[in-house]
Amino acid sequence: MHSYIRPNTYIVLRLTSGTLKVLEIIPNTTISIGKYGSFPANLLLGRPYYLTFEVFDKEEGKAQTELRVVPASELNAESIASDHDTPIESRDEPADGGVEFDIVGEHGEMIMRSNRLTVDDPSRQTLSMEEIEELKKAGTGSGKDIIAKIMASHMAIDEKTSFSLAKYTLRKSKKYLRRFTVLPLDVSMLAHFVLDKEAHRIMELRDEMLGLIGSWANIHCGESSRIVPSADGKGMVGGGRWLVVDDTGGLIVAALAEKMGILYPEEESEKEEQSEQEQQIQQHKETNQGQETDAAGDFIIVDAPSSEAVPPPAEASSSDSIHPPIQTSNTTKPSSPPKESISETSSAKVRSTRKSSRPHIPTMSALTNTLTIIHSNAQPNLGLLKYFSYDASSPSSTHPLFTHLKSLSWLQLLHPDEDPGCVEPEVVSDGVLATWKSGKRGTYYRKRRRWERISRVVQETRAGGFDGLIVASVMEPATVLRVCVPLLRGAAQVVVYNSTVEPLVELCDLYSKERRAAFLAKQTQTQFPSNPEVERARRESKQNGGAKAGKNEAVDPDFPVNPTLLLAPMLQTARARAWQVLPGRTHPLMTSRGGAEGYLFTATRVLPVEGKVEARGKFRAGKKRKAAEAASSA
């Protein structure tokens, strides 16, 4: 995450009313924030985050609106000024003077007066709305003058308690004070913003649920993870690769990529410094081009022999100088080299100074620290990644997700032969390609690269060996896990999120130990039947329809998933609630957002043993068994 405001990035403005405004800061444009006013975007570029600004009105003779950075001492002035002991509640006896006090100090001193007899009448405010509107139009400040006049014109301001006065001041500050705080748009802030605007778009995912998903799925940076070839030699195991099914518009992908360190583009300062150094070297070479140095290195002759000599710079006297010394005679004017040698030297210099072309980086080419998303459309729905400078339709090659984010459809995963993108284009010889036009050749090469990319991702995904599975989809969870769980390696974590609890309760039942025991019993009976008729029927079905079993095989309604592949299924939820913490008035906020609670299903991938498992050895007989044997013998 960047520590300062960069151009062409998204930022969050938190207004005094508590409203969040997400906008893209574009250089040489104007930012409008409604009644708070407008200001040039260039005033924010290069400044650090978490600063609070005040918007001033445009004064006469000035071309643009000015901003003022509010210092921390001014922001926390009330907290510093109201430093006192924590009061305690006491309603036993009225304080001295016959006045009833609700809150007193530890030693009985009067802290706060009761507001039971206070009458909050609008007529006690002498300023009318018309006068306040005139103050707003005539004022040149940021709203502090209006608040001061409103407070001074209130007839019963002295009767208010410290709590009511603080609430009254805060209410007026939210209404008239023109301030905003610049915040970075990270995943947590984006989830909070979208949850208030379009909660259904992200399946009502909250920030605490995103943290639980990343923790239970063991998401971390796997750039240096070790890759182990699979047993069949067709794939790889491990490497920091996670399988994702995301129907939240890309919020899950963004949260996982942030923990993996591949969400934000790299700092461009180092690249800019390198480009500046290359430009300086290029300029230096162009400046020194055509210059000649004598053998001793005492003089430099520019362009042509001349009687005027110029002292050599430090670079010319160094042993690793770019231009080799030219052998001259003992005369004052050295002989000029032949024109052919000059042209050859200049051409060599041009070739050496020519900037090397950037190597082609194929998309989805990373081997470790990757996310593979499975979608059901032609393109994955990753619209929320635009807030992190990544466009899924036309990604930038400099973004980390360009190589670390891979995508494929369900059709490509289950039936790649039926997908048109997995069909190899016709191979054309080089002689035929030479006769084509450039546009036709470019189209041919694009099709070839697209087919190679899709085939590589499909083969890698079907080979399996992923480190974890994260599912946040409106699809039935059992159908997703039936396909994706076999693609995981041993000890991989499975995390399934749903806004309601009923689908996950059914999933817990499908992977329960009771259903696992029944599945093993049925599997043992099928593989090792004791009934000859069952054995004969099994052989006939294997000979007739065993070869056709596969994608058209019917799913057993009793066991839609293999319960032996996951161990220790758990169902949980978490919700962080906001509290008001005040002396004597601590309680949860009653204005918190409702909505769905959100639940998580977690389990661990295991590799079941193949074949029939039998217990062997000598076992001690229990008391009941010994008693039964004694009774039968008697």
C-alpha positions as CSV (number, residue, x, y, z in Angstrom):
1,M,0.0,0.0,0.0
2,H,1.3,3.4,-1.0
3,S,1.9,6.0,1.8
4,Y,1.2,9.0,-0.3
5,I,-1.5,10.1,-2.8
6,R,-0.5,9.2,-6.3
7,P,-2.2,10.3,-9.5
8,N,-4.8,8.2,-11.3
9,T,-5.6,6.2,-8.1
10,Y,-8.8,5.9,-6.0
11,I,-9.0,7.6,-2.6
12,V,-11.6,7.9,0.1
13,L,-12.8,11.3,1.4
14,R,-14.4,11.0,4.9
15,L,-16.6,14.1,5.4
16,T,-17.5,15.6,8.8
17,S,-20.9,14.1,8.5
18,G,-19.4,10.6,8.4
19,T,-20.1,10.0,4.7
20,L,-17.5,8.3,2.6
21,K,-16.9,9.5,-0.9
22,V,-14.8,7.3,-3.2
23,L,-13.3,9.1,-6.2
24,E,-10.4,8.8,-8.7
25,I,-7.9,11.6,-8.4
26,I,-6.9,12.7,-11.9
27,P,-4.3,15.4,-12.3
28,N,-5.4,18.8,-13.6
29,T,-9.1,18.3,-12.7
30,T,-11.5,19.7,-10.1
31,I,-12.9,17.6,-7.3
32,S,-16.4,18.5,-6.2
33,I,-17.8,17.3,-2.8
34,G,-21.2,18.8,-2.9
35,K,-22.0,21.5,-0.3
36,Y,-18.5,21.4,1.0
37,G,-17.3,23.0,-2.2
38,S,-14.7,22.1,-4.9
39,F,-10.9,22.3,-5.2
40,P,-8.2,21.3,-7.7
41,A,-7.1,17.7,-7.5
42,N,-3.4,18.8,-7.8
43,L,-3.6,20.2,-4.2
44,L,-3.8,16.6,-2.9
45,L,-1.1,14.9,-5.1
46,G,2.0,13.9,-3.3
47,R,0.6,14.5,0.2
48,P,0.4,11.7,2.8
49,Y,-2.8,10.0,3.7
50,Y,-4.8,10.5,6.9
51,L,-4.5,14.3,6.8
52,T,-7.6,16.5,7.5
53,F,-8.1,19.5,5.2
54,E,-10.4,22.6,5.4
55,V,-11.9,24.0,2.3
56,F,-11.9,27.8,2.0
57,D,-14.1,29.9,-0.2
58,K,-12.5,31.2,-3.4
59,E,-11.3,34.7,-2.6
60,E,-11.2,37.6,-5.1
61,G,-8.0,37.8,-7.1
62,K,-7.2,34.1,-6.6
63,A,-7.5,31.6,-9.4
64,Q,-8.4,28.6,-7.3
65,T,-9.7,27.4,-4.0
66,E,-7.3,26.9,-1.1
67,L,-7.0,24.0,1.3
68,R,-5.6,24.2,4.8
69,V,-4.1,21.2,6.7
70,V,-5.8,21.0,10.1
71,P,-3.2,20.2,12.8
72,A,-3.7,17.4,15.3
73,S,-3.7,19.9,18.2
74,E,-6.8,21.6,16.7
75,L,-8.6,18.4,16.0
76,N,-8.1,17.1,19.5
77,A,-8.5,20.4,21.3
78,E,-11.8,19.4,23.0
79,S,-10.3,16.1,24.3
80,I,-7.3,17.9,25.7
81,A,-9.3,20.7,27.3
82,S,-11.9,18.3,28.9
83,D,-9.3,16.3,30.8
84,H,-10.8,15.3,34.2
85,D,-11.3,12.3,36.4
86,T,-13.7,9.6,35.3
87,P,-17.0,10.4,37.0
88,I,-19.1,7.8,38.8
89,E,-22.9,7.6,39.0
90,S,-24.6,8.6,42.2
91,R,-28.3,9.3,42.7
92,D,-28.5,8.8,46.5
93,E,-28.3,12.4,47.8
94,P,-28.5,15.8,46.1
95,A,-25.2,17.8,46.1
96,D,-24.7,21.0,48.1
97,G,-26.7,24.0,47.2
98,G,-30.0,22.2,46.7
99,V,-29.2,21.4,43.1
100,E,-29.5,17.8,42.0
101,F,-26.4,16.3,40.3
102,D,-26.4,12.9,38.5
103,I,-22.6,12.5,38.2
104,V,-20.1,13.4,40.8
105,G,-16.4,12.8,41.2
106,E,-14.6,10.3,43.4
107,H,-14.4,12.8,46.3
108,G,-17.9,14.1,45.9
109,E,-17.1,17.1,43.8
110,M,-19.8,18.2,41.3
111,I,-19.1,17.1,37.8
112,M,-22.3,17.4,35.8
113,R,-25.7,18.9,36.3
114,S,-28.8,17.0,35.6
115,N,-30.7,18.0,32.4
116,R,-34.2,16.8,33.6
117,L,-35.6,20.3,33.8
118,T,-33.9,21.6,30.6
119,V,-36.4,22.5,27.9
120,D,-35.0,22.2,24.4
121,D,-37.1,24.8,22.6
122,P,-36.2,26.0,19.1
123,S,-37.3,29.5,20.0
124,R,-34.3,29.8,22.2
125,Q,-32.1,30.1,19.1
126,T,-32.3,33.8,18.1
127,L,-30.7,33.3,14.7
128,S,-33.3,32.4,11.9
129,M,-32.6,30.2,9.0
130,E,-32.5,33.2,6.6
131,E,-29.8,34.8,8.7
132,I,-27.8,31.6,8.8
133,E,-28.0,31.3,5.0
134,E,-26.8,34.8,4.6
135,L,-23.8,34.0,6.9
136,K,-23.0,31.0,4.8
137,K,-23.1,33.1,1.6
138,A,-21.0,36.0,3.1
139,G,-18.6,33.9,5.0
140,T,-15.0,33.3,3.8
141,G,-13.9,30.8,6.3
142,S,-14.6,27.0,6.6
143,G,-17.7,27.2,8.8
144,K,-16.2,27.9,12.2
145,D,-17.5,31.5,12.3
146,I,-21.0,30.3,11.6
147,I,-20.8,27.7,14.4
148,A,-19.5,30.3,16.8
149,K,-22.3,32.7,16.1
150,I,-24.9,30.0,16.4
151,M,-23.5,29.0,19.8
152,A,-23.4,32.6,21.0
153,S,-27.0,33.3,19.9
154,H,-28.4,30.4,21.8
155,M,-30.2,31.7,25.0
156,A,-30.0,28.4,27.0
157,I,-26.5,27.3,26.2
158,D,-25.5,27.6,29.8
159,E,-28.2,25.2,30.9
160,K,-26.9,22.3,28.8
161,T,-24.8,19.6,30.4
162,S,-21.4,18.7,29.1
163,F,-22.9,15.7,27.2
164,S,-25.7,17.7,25.6
165,L,-23.4,20.5,24.8
166,A,-20.9,18.1,23.1
167,K,-23.7,16.6,21.1
168,Y,-25.0,20.0,20.1
169,T,-21.6,21.2,19.0
170,L,-20.9,17.9,17.1
171,R,-24.2,18.2,15.3
172,K,-23.5,21.8,14.2
173,S,-20.0,20.8,13.2
174,K,-21.2,18.1,11.0
175,K,-23.6,20.5,9.3
176,Y,-21.5,23.6,8.8
177,L,-17.8,22.6,9.1
178,R,-16.2,22.1,5.7
179,R,-13.5,19.5,6.4
180,F,-12.6,16.2,5.0
181,T,-10.0,13.5,5.7
182,V,-8.2,11.7,2.9
183,L,-8.0,7.9,3.5
184,P,-6.4,5.1,1.4
185,L,-8.8,2.8,-0.4
186,D,-7.8,-0.6,0.9
187,V,-9.9,-3.8,1.0
188,S,-11.3,-3.0,4.4
189,M,-12.5,0.4,3.4
190,L,-13.9,-0.8,0.1
191,A,-15.9,-3.5,1.8
192,H,-17.3,-1.0,4.2
193,F,-18.2,1.4,1.4
194,V,-19.9,-1.2,-0.8
195,L,-21.7,-2.8,2.1
196,D,-23.5,0.5,2.7
197,K,-24.3,1.1,-1.0
198,E,-24.8,-2.3,-2.6
199,A,-24.7,-5.1,0.1
200,H,-26.2,-7.7,-2.2
201,R,-23.3,-7.2,-4.7
202,I,-20.8,-8.6,-2.2
203,M,-23.1,-11.1,-0.5
204,E,-23.1,-8.9,2.6
205,L,-19.5,-9.6,3.3
206,R,-18.1,-7.7,6.3
207,D,-14.6,-6.8,7.2
208,E,-14.4,-9.3,10.1
209,M,-15.5,-12.1,7.8
210,L,-12.8,-11.2,5.3
211,G,-10.3,-11.5,8.0
212,L,-11.6,-15.0,9.1
213,I,-11.6,-16.2,5.5
214,G,-7.9,-15.2,5.0
215,S,-7.0,-16.7,8.4
216,W,-8.7,-20.1,8.0
217,A,-7.5,-20.5,4.4
218,N,-3.9,-19.8,5.5
219,I,-3.4,-17.1,3.0
220,H,0.1,-15.8,2.9
221,C,2.8,-14.7,0.4
222,G,4.0,-17.9,-1.3
223,E,6.5,-16.4,-3.6
224,S,9.3,-18.6,-2.2
225,S,7.2,-21.7,-1.6
226,R,8.7,-25.0,-2.8
227,I,7.0,-26.7,-5.7
228,V,6.9,-30.5,-5.6
229,P,6.1,-32.5,-8.8
230,S,2.9,-34.6,-8.5
231,A,2.9,-38.4,-8.3
232,D,1.8,-38.8,-11.9
233,G,4.3,-36.2,-13.1
234,K,1.7,-34.2,-14.9
235,G,1.3,-31.4,-12.3
236,M,2.8,-29.8,-9.3
237,V,1.9,-29.7,-5.6
238,G,2.1,-26.6,-3.4
239,G,3.8,-23.4,-4.5
240,G,1.4,-21.0,-2.7
241,R,-1.5,-21.6,-5.2
242,W,-5.1,-21.2,-4.1
243,L,-8.4,-22.0,-5.9
244,V,-11.1,-19.4,-5.7
245,V,-14.8,-19.3,-6.6
246,D,-15.8,-15.7,-6.3
247,D,-19.3,-14.2,-6.9
248,T,-18.7,-11.0,-4.9
249,G,-17.4,-8.9,-7.8
250,G,-13.8,-9.5,-7.0
251,L,-13.8,-8.6,-3.3
252,I,-12.7,-12.0,-2.2
253,V,-9.9,-12.0,-4.8
254,A,-8.8,-8.5,-3.6
255,A,-8.7,-9.6,0.0
256,L,-6.6,-12.6,-0.8
257,A,-4.3,-10.8,-3.1
258,E,-3.7,-8.1,-0.4
259,K,-2.5,-10.8,2.0
260,M,-0.4,-12.4,-0.7
261,G,1.3,-9.1,-1.6
262,I,0.1,-9.0,-5.2
263,L,-2.8,-6.5,-5.1
264,Y,-1.0,-3.1,-5.3
265,P,1.3,-2.1,-8.1
266,E,4.9,-1.6,-7.3
267,E,6.3,1.8,-6.4
268,E,7.4,3.7,-9.5
269,S,10.0,5.7,-7.8
270,E,12.7,3.2,-8.4
271,K,11.7,2.8,-12.0
272,E,11.7,6.5,-12.5
273,E,15.1,6.9,-11.0
274,Q,16.4,4.2,-13.3
275,S,14.9,5.8,-16.3
276,E,16.3,9.2,-15.3
277,Q,19.8,7.6,-14.9
278,E,19.4,6.1,-18.3
279,Q,18.4,9.4,-19.8
280,Q,21.4,11.1,-18.2
281,I,23.8,8.4,-19.6
282,Q,22.2,8.8,-23.0
283,Q,22.6,12.6,-22.9
284,H,26.2,12.3,-21.7
285,K,26.9,9.9,-24.6
286,E,25.3,12.2,-27.1
287,T,27.2,15.2,-25.8
288,N,30.6,13.4,-26.0
289,Q,29.8,12.0,-29.4
290,G,32.3,13.4,-32.0
291,Q,34.9,14.3,-29.3
292,E,38.4,13.1,-29.6
293,T,41.0,12.6,-26.9
294,D,44.8,12.6,-27.3
295,A,46.9,9.7,-26.1
296,A,48.1,11.4,-22.9
297,G,44.6,12.6,-22.1
298,D,45.7,16.2,-21.6
299,F,43.5,17.9,-24.2
300,I,40.2,17.3,-25.9
301,I,39.7,18.4,-29.5
302,V,36.1,19.0,-30.4
303,D,34.8,18.3,-34.0
304,A,37.9,19.4,-35.8
305,P,41.6,20.2,-35.0
306,S,41.9,23.6,-33.5
307,S,44.5,25.6,-31.6
308,E,42.1,26.2,-28.7
309,A,42.3,23.5,-26.1
310,V,39.7,22.7,-23.5
311,P,40.6,21.0,-20.2
312,P,39.2,17.4,-20.1
313,P,36.4,16.5,-17.7
314,A,36.9,13.8,-15.0
315,E,35.1,11.2,-17.1
316,A,37.7,11.6,-19.9
317,S,40.7,11.0,-17.7
318,S,39.3,7.9,-16.1
319,S,40.7,4.5,-17.2
320,D,37.2,3.2,-18.1
321,S,36.4,6.1,-20.5
322,I,33.8,5.4,-23.2
323,H,36.1,6.8,-26.0
324,P,39.5,5.1,-26.4
325,P,42.5,7.4,-26.8
326,I,43.6,8.3,-30.3
327,Q,47.2,7.9,-31.3
328,T,48.6,11.3,-32.3
329,S,52.0,12.7,-33.4
330,N,54.2,14.9,-31.4
331,T,52.9,18.0,-33.1
332,T,50.5,20.4,-31.4
333,K,47.6,19.5,-33.8
334,P,46.8,15.8,-33.8
335,S,45.9,14.2,-37.1
336,S,42.2,13.6,-37.5
337,P,41.2,9.9,-37.9
338,P,39.7,8.7,-41.2
339,K,36.1,9.3,-41.9
340,E,35.3,5.6,-42.2
341,S,36.6,4.9,-38.7
342,I,34.5,7.8,-37.4
343,S,31.4,6.5,-39.0
344,E,32.1,2.9,-37.7
345,T,32.6,4.3,-34.2
346,S,29.5,6.4,-34.3
347,S,27.4,3.5,-35.5
348,A,28.7,1.3,-32.7
349,K,27.9,4.0,-30.2
350,V,24.4,4.3,-31.6
351,R,23.9,0.5,-31.3
352,S,25.2,0.5,-27.7
353,T,23.0,3.4,-26.6
354,R,19.9,2.0,-28.2
355,K,17.5,1.0,-25.5
356,S,16.8,-2.6,-25.2
357,S,13.2,-3.6,-25.8
358,R,11.2,-4.8,-22.9
359,P,10.8,-8.6,-22.8
360,H,7.4,-10.0,-23.5
361,I,5.7,-11.2,-20.3
362,P,2.9,-13.7,-21.0
363,T,-0.2,-13.3,-18.9
364,M,-1.1,-15.9,-16.2
365,S,2.5,-17.2,-16.3
366,A,3.5,-17.2,-12.6
367,L,4.2,-20.6,-11.1
368,T,4.0,-19.6,-7.4
369,N,1.9,-17.3,-5.3
370,T,-1.1,-17.4,-7.6
371,L,-4.9,-17.3,-7.5
372,T,-6.9,-19.4,-9.9
373,I,-10.5,-18.2,-10.1
374,I,-13.3,-20.4,-11.6
375,H,-16.2,-18.5,-13.1
376,S,-19.4,-19.4,-15.0
377,N,-19.4,-16.6,-17.6
378,A,-17.2,-15.7,-20.6
379,Q,-15.2,-13.4,-18.4
380,P,-14.8,-13.4,-14.6
381,N,-16.7,-10.7,-12.7
382,L,-13.9,-8.7,-11.1
383,G,-15.3,-5.2,-11.4
384,L,-14.2,-4.2,-7.9
385,L,-10.5,-4.7,-8.8
386,K,-10.7,-1.4,-10.8
387,Y,-10.2,0.4,-7.5
388,F,-6.8,-1.2,-7.3
389,S,-5.7,-0.2,-10.9
390,Y,-6.5,-3.6,-12.4
391,D,-8.9,-4.0,-15.3
392,A,-9.7,-7.6,-16.0
393,S,-10.7,-6.9,-19.7
394,S,-7.4,-5.1,-20.5
395,P,-4.9,-5.7,-17.7
396,S,-1.7,-3.8,-17.5
397,S,1.5,-5.9,-17.8
398,T,3.1,-3.9,-14.9
399,H,0.4,-5.0,-12.3
400,P,1.2,-8.1,-10.2
401,L,-2.1,-9.6,-10.9
402,F,-1.3,-9.7,-14.6
403,T,0.8,-12.9,-14.1
404,H,-0.4,-14.1,-10.7
405,L,-4.2,-14.1,-11.3
406,K,-5.5,-17.0,-13.5
407,S,-9.0,-17.7,-14.6
408,L,-11.0,-20.4,-16.4
409,S,-14.6,-21.3,-16.7
410,W,-16.5,-24.3,-15.4
411,L,-16.9,-25.6,-18.9
412,Q,-13.1,-25.4,-19.5
413,L,-12.5,-27.2,-16.2
414,L,-15.1,-30.0,-16.6
415,H,-15.3,-30.5,-20.3
416,P,-12.4,-28.8,-22.0
417,D,-13.1,-30.5,-25.3
418,E,-16.4,-28.7,-25.6
419,D,-15.0,-25.2,-25.1
420,P,-14.0,-23.4,-28.3
421,G,-11.1,-21.7,-26.6
422,C,-9.4,-25.1,-26.0
423,V,-9.5,-26.0,-29.7
424,E,-6.0,-25.6,-31.2
425,P,-6.0,-23.2,-34.2
426,E,-4.7,-24.4,-37.5
427,V,-0.9,-24.4,-37.8
428,V,0.4,-22.4,-40.7
429,S,3.9,-22.7,-42.1
430,D,6.4,-19.9,-42.2
431,G,6.2,-19.6,-45.9
432,V,2.5,-19.1,-45.9
433,L,2.8,-16.6,-43.1
434,A,5.2,-14.5,-45.1
435,T,2.6,-14.0,-47.8
436,W,0.0,-12.8,-45.4
437,K,-0.6,-9.1,-44.5
438,S,0.6,-7.9,-41.1
439,G,-3.0,-7.6,-39.7
440,K,-3.8,-11.2,-40.6
441,R,-0.5,-12.4,-39.2
442,G,-1.2,-10.5,-35.9
443,T,-4.6,-12.1,-35.6
444,Y,-3.1,-15.6,-36.2
445,Y,-0.5,-15.0,-33.5
446,R,-3.1,-13.7,-31.0
447,K,-5.2,-16.8,-31.5
448,R,-2.2,-19.0,-30.9
449,R,-1.2,-17.1,-27.7
450,R,-4.7,-17.2,-26.4
451,W,-5.0,-21.0,-27.0
452,E,-1.6,-21.6,-25.4
453,R,-2.6,-19.5,-22.3
454,I,-6.0,-21.3,-21.9
455,S,-4.5,-24.7,-22.4
456,R,-1.7,-24.0,-19.9
457,V,-4.1,-22.8,-17.2
458,V,-6.6,-25.7,-17.8
459,Q,-3.9,-28.4,-17.6
460,E,-2.4,-26.8,-14.5
461,T,-5.8,-26.6,-12.8
462,R,-6.9,-30.1,-13.7
463,A,-3.7,-31.5,-12.4
464,G,-4.6,-30.1,-8.9
465,G,-2.2,-29.8,-6.0
466,F,-3.6,-26.4,-4.7
467,D,-2.9,-25.2,-1.2
468,G,-6.5,-24.2,-0.4
469,L,-10.1,-23.6,-1.7
470,I,-12.1,-20.4,-1.0
471,V,-15.8,-20.4,-2.1
472,A,-18.1,-17.4,-1.9
473,S,-20.8,-18.2,-4.4
474,V,-24.6,-18.3,-4.8
475,M,-24.2,-21.8,-6.3
476,E,-25.0,-24.9,-4.2
477,P,-21.9,-25.5,-2.1
478,A,-22.1,-29.3,-2.5
479,T,-21.8,-29.1,-6.3
480,V,-18.8,-26.8,-6.1
481,L,-17.0,-29.0,-3.5
482,R,-17.7,-32.2,-5.4
483,V,-15.5,-30.8,-8.3
484,C,-12.9,-28.7,-6.5
485,V,-12.0,-30.7,-3.4
486,P,-10.2,-33.5,-5.3
487,L,-8.0,-30.7,-6.8
488,L,-6.5,-29.9,-3.4
489,R,-3.3,-31.4,-1.9
490,G,-3.3,-33.0,1.5
491,A,-3.8,-30.7,4.5
492,A,-5.2,-28.0,2.3
493,Q,-7.8,-25.7,3.9
494,V,-11.4,-25.4,2.6
495,V,-13.4,-22.3,3.4
496,V,-17.0,-21.7,2.2
497,Y,-18.8,-18.4,2.9
498,N,-22.6,-17.9,2.6
499,S,-24.8,-15.1,3.9
500,T,-27.3,-17.6,5.3
501,V,-26.6,-20.7,7.5
502,E,-28.9,-23.3,5.8
503,P,-26.6,-24.3,2.9
504,L,-23.7,-24.6,5.2
505,V,-25.6,-26.7,7.7
506,E,-26.4,-29.1,4.9
507,L,-22.7,-29.1,4.0
508,C,-21.7,-30.0,7.5
509,D,-24.1,-32.9,7.4
510,L,-22.7,-34.2,4.1
511,Y,-19.2,-34.3,5.7
512,S,-20.2,-35.5,9.1
513,K,-18.6,-38.6,10.7
514,E,-21.9,-40.5,10.6
515,R,-22.2,-40.1,6.9
516,R,-18.5,-40.9,6.5
517,A,-19.0,-44.2,8.3
518,A,-22.0,-45.1,6.1
519,F,-20.0,-44.2,3.0
520,L,-17.1,-46.4,4.0
521,A,-19.4,-49.3,4.9
522,K,-21.1,-49.0,1.5
523,Q,-17.8,-48.7,-0.3
524,T,-16.5,-51.8,1.5
525,Q,-19.6,-53.7,0.7
526,T,-19.3,-52.7,-3.0
527,Q,-15.6,-53.6,-3.3
528,F,-15.7,-56.7,-1.2
529,P,-19.2,-58.1,-1.4
530,S,-20.2,-61.2,0.5
531,N,-23.2,-62.0,-1.7
532,P,-22.4,-63.8,-5.0
533,E,-25.3,-62.1,-6.8
534,V,-24.0,-58.6,-5.9
535,E,-20.6,-59.6,-7.1
536,R,-22.0,-60.9,-10.4
537,A,-24.0,-57.7,-10.9
538,R,-21.0,-55.6,-10.2
539,R,-18.9,-57.4,-12.7
540,E,-21.6,-57.1,-15.4
541,S,-22.1,-53.4,-14.8
542,K,-18.3,-52.9,-15.0
543,Q,-18.1,-54.8,-18.3
544,N,-21.1,-53.1,-19.9
545,G,-21.1,-49.5,-18.6
546,G,-17.8,-49.1,-16.7
547,A,-16.1,-47.6,-19.7
548,K,-18.9,-45.1,-20.1
549,A,-18.8,-43.9,-16.5
550,G,-17.3,-40.5,-16.0
551,K,-19.0,-37.2,-16.7
552,N,-22.4,-38.8,-17.3
553,E,-22.2,-40.8,-14.1
554,A,-25.2,-40.2,-11.9
555,V,-24.7,-38.7,-8.5
556,D,-25.7,-40.8,-5.5
557,P,-28.4,-38.9,-3.7
558,D,-27.3,-40.2,-0.4
559,F,-23.6,-39.2,-1.0
560,P,-23.5,-36.2,-3.4
561,V,-19.9,-35.6,-2.2
562,N,-17.2,-37.9,-0.9
563,P,-17.3,-37.4,2.9
564,T,-13.8,-39.0,3.3
565,L,-12.0,-36.2,1.6
566,L,-12.6,-33.5,4.3
567,L,-11.9,-33.8,8.0
568,A,-13.1,-31.7,11.0
569,P,-15.9,-29.6,9.4
570,M,-16.8,-26.6,11.4
571,L,-19.5,-23.9,11.1
572,Q,-18.9,-20.4,12.7
573,T,-19.7,-16.7,12.5
574,A,-18.3,-13.5,13.9
575,R,-19.6,-9.9,14.0
576,A,-17.9,-6.9,15.5
577,R,-20.4,-4.5,17.0
578,A,-19.8,-0.8,17.6
579,W,-20.2,0.5,21.2
580,Q,-20.6,3.9,22.6
581,V,-18.0,4.3,25.4
582,L,-18.8,7.3,27.6
583,P,-18.7,7.7,31.4
584,G,-21.8,6.1,32.7
585,R,-23.3,5.7,29.2
586,T,-21.6,2.7,27.7
587,H,-23.9,0.6,25.4
588,P,-24.0,-0.8,21.9
589,L,-24.9,1.6,19.2
590,M,-28.6,1.2,18.3
591,T,-28.1,2.5,14.8
592,S,-25.8,-0.3,13.6
593,R,-26.6,-1.9,10.3
594,G,-28.6,-5.1,10.2
595,G,-28.7,-7.5,7.4
596,A,-27.5,-11.1,7.0
597,E,-25.1,-12.4,9.7
598,G,-22.8,-14.4,7.3
599,Y,-21.4,-17.8,8.1
600,L,-18.2,-19.8,7.4
601,F,-17.7,-23.5,6.7
602,T,-14.2,-24.7,7.3
603,A,-12.6,-28.1,6.9
604,T,-9.2,-29.8,6.1
605,R,-8.4,-31.9,3.0
606,V,-7.2,-35.4,3.8
607,L,-6.0,-38.2,1.6
608,P,-8.0,-41.4,2.5
609,V,-6.2,-44.7,2.4
610,E,-7.1,-46.9,-0.5
611,G,-8.4,-50.5,-0.2
612,K,-9.9,-52.3,2.7
613,V,-8.7,-51.5,6.2
614,E,-8.8,-54.3,8.8
615,A,-7.8,-54.2,12.4
616,R,-5.3,-56.9,13.4
617,G,-3.7,-57.9,16.7
618,K,-4.6,-59.2,20.2
619,F,-7.2,-57.2,22.0
620,R,-8.3,-57.5,25.6
621,A,-11.9,-58.6,26.1
622,G,-14.1,-56.3,27.9
623,K,-16.1,-57.1,31.1
624,K,-19.3,-57.5,29.3
625,R,-17.8,-59.9,26.8
626,K,-16.2,-62.0,29.5
627,A,-19.5,-62.1,31.4
628,A,-21.4,-63.3,28.3
629,E,-18.9,-66.0,27.7
630,A,-19.0,-67.2,31.3
631,A,-22.8,-67.2,31.2
632,S,-22.9,-69.2,27.9
633,S,-20.3,-71.7,29.3
634,A,-22.3,-72.2,32.4
